Each structure stands twice: as C-alpha cells, then as structure tokens.
Amino acid sequence: MVSSLIGKNKISDAELFSESLAEVKIEAARTLRNQQIHSF
C-alpha cells in the first residue's frame, strides 16, 4: 500500500517536473525570439 503510493507520487512529480520544464523552455524561446527581434 505505502510503496504504491510512493510510486504514484514519483510519477506525478516527474510529470509535473517535465511539464514545468517544457513551460520554461517555451518561455526561454519566447524571450530569445523577442530579444532577436529587438536587436534588429
């Protein structure tokens, strides 16, 4: 029972981490694109 709960928490943590990582990448791409536009 406890081990299954821990396993579920690990999976959800990994999913949350990958989702936040994707959001960070998107934000970084946006800021880079904006900087390039402004530099021209």
C-alpha positions in Angstrom: 0.0 0.0 0.0 2.7 2.5 1.0 5.0 1.5 -1.8 2.3 2.0 -4.4 1.5 5.5 -3.0 5.2 6.4 -3.2 5.4 5.1 -6.8 2.4 7.2 -7.8 3.9 10.3 -6.1 7.2 9.7 -8.0 5.3 9.5 -11.3 3.3 12.7 -10.7 6.4 14.5 -9.6 8.2 13.5 -12.8 5.2 14.6 -14.8 5.0 17.9 -13.0 8.7 18.4 -13.5 8.6 17.7 -17.2 5.6 20.0 -17.6 7.3 22.8 -15.8 10.5 22.2 -17.8 8.5 22.4 -21.1 7.0 25.7 -19.9 10.4 27.1 -19.0 11.7 26.1 -22.5 8.7 27.8 -24.1 9.3 31.0 -22.1 13.0 30.9 -22.9 12.3 30.5 -26.6 9.9 33.5 -26.5 12.3 35.8 -24.7 15.1 34.8 -27.1 12.8 35.5 -30.1 11.8 38.8 -28.6 15.4 39.7 -28.0 16.4 38.9 -31.6 13.5 41.0 -32.9 14.5 43.9 -30.7 18.2 43.6 -31.7 17.3 44.0 -35.4 
